[in-house]
Amino acid sequence: MKNNVQMMVEMAVFAALALLLDMASNFIFSRIWPQGGSVSIAMIPIFIMAYRWGIKGGVVSGLLLGVLQIITGFAVISHPVQGILDYPLAFLVIGAAGVFARIIQKNFLQGSRSRSYLYMIAGVFLGSFLRFICHFISGIVFFGSYAPKGQPVAIYSLVYNGTYMAINFIISAIIVVFLYSTAHRVLFKNAMYAKTYSKHL
């Protein structure tokens, strides 16, 4: 029960933090990507939750972020299905990075930090790629009219969404690895693994 309460509190806090980070970045980059999307570090809190609590922690945190974006009016929505694709679903799938949570923590405990960092990057790539797929499909179906004359809609969506998502992946991977290399005692210490880490870290 205590574990569940701690996880729920952290999911709410990290989702709110992700929203604030996304709002700040959108204010800066909205002119570059006027139909939505921006260079942002908003995914980082979701990756942290995914590596702390596994897929469930990451998925729920991502879902909360997407819902908060809609509730606060921050989302750019032209159609209900597009809204689901670009917000709740797109941020929910980031939590898939949690599939690497146990192996990341196991390698870290065994002293294989470089291998742990590689799995972290793999998780960031997986979450970023799945999010990109959601935006890519949404761009083809709902924002094709914005494509320059003569340019295939799929290419337009690939370039539009691929540019900021590629940058987001690189920035997120660098920051996540940096955070875990400097603050692993705090970031790894959750109710699920507290006893194990108190002995090894």
Secondary structure, DSSP 8 states (H G I E B T S, - for coil): -HHHHHHHHHHHHHHHHHHHHHHHHHHHHTTTSTTS-----THHHHHHHHHHH-HHHHHHHHHHHHHHHHHTT-S--SSHHHHHIIIIIHHHGGGGGGGGHHHHHHHHHTT-HHHHHHHHHHHHHHHHHHHHHHHHHHHHHHSGGGS-TTS-HHHHHHHHHHHHHHHHHHHHHHHHHHHHHHHHHHHH--TTTHHHHHHH-
